[in-house]
Structures are given as structure tokens and as C-alpha cells.
Amino acid sequence: MRRPLNAFASAAIKKVHVKAIANVLTGLVALSHIGFLILEMFFWDHPVGRKIFGMTPEMSASTAVLAANQGLYNGFLAAGLLWALWADRRELKIFFLGCVCVAGVFGGMTAKPSILFTQALPAAIALCGVVLASRHDRS
């Protein structure tokens, strides 16, 4: 017969689960930004990129350099998030997820409203997870 876990062990397991979920969410945000980098730097002026972003060949050709620059910035965000995960540093996760949220809100307001849902919302959810996990660490 299995004995129930004591309160301390149960709390420790809960902390691990909350942190693991926050890390997975942060990793998914990083992975999506690697995807954005690939699309914007390598497939912008390609039939795949034109289809995804709804552009004509003329438009994609004339904006390819700007898109590559944007893709590079998305790569920096992904690198920062991966560094934060590797270093297991809460403040880095919060900083880079916050940067993604700000970039997503700005992009949603100035470029395409769907960016709010593809970039800002996932980062905000991951950010909430990181903050929640840090609160569990303190208790």
C-alpha cells in the first residue's frame, strides 16, 4: 500500500511542475522566434514566404532587406530566451519574454493585428508562467 506524500514533498513536486511548464512555454516562444528568423531571413522572397505573408513577388523583393533585419532581431530574442533557459536565470527569462511582449504589441499595432496572437500572447503566457514559478520557489 502506498503512503501519501507529506506536504513538503507534495509542494516540492508542484514547484518542479510549475517551473517545468514555464520552461517549456519559454522554449516554445524561443522556437517560434527561430521560425520567424528562418521565414524572414531565408523565405521572405520565396513562394513559401509570399504565401504566408500574403505578398506579391514585387512587394517581397522590395522589402526583403527589411525582413532580413527583422528576422535577425527575432533571432536575438530566441538566443536570449535559450540563454535564459540554459542559465536557468529567472530575470533573463522575464527580460527577454518582456521584450517579445513589447515587440508583439508594437507589431500588432503597427504592422498586423494577428501578431498580437502569434507573438505577444504566447510570450505573455510564458511570462506569467515564469512569474508564477518564481512565486512557488519562494513559498
Secondary structure, 3 states (H helix, E strand, C coil): CCCCCCHHHHHHHHHHHHHHHHHHHHHHHHHHHHHHHHHHHHCCCCHHHHHHHCCCHHHHHHHHHHHHHHHHHHHHHHHHHHHHHHHCCHHHHHHHHHHHHHHHHHHHHHCCCCHHHHHHHHHHHHHHHHHHHHHHHHC
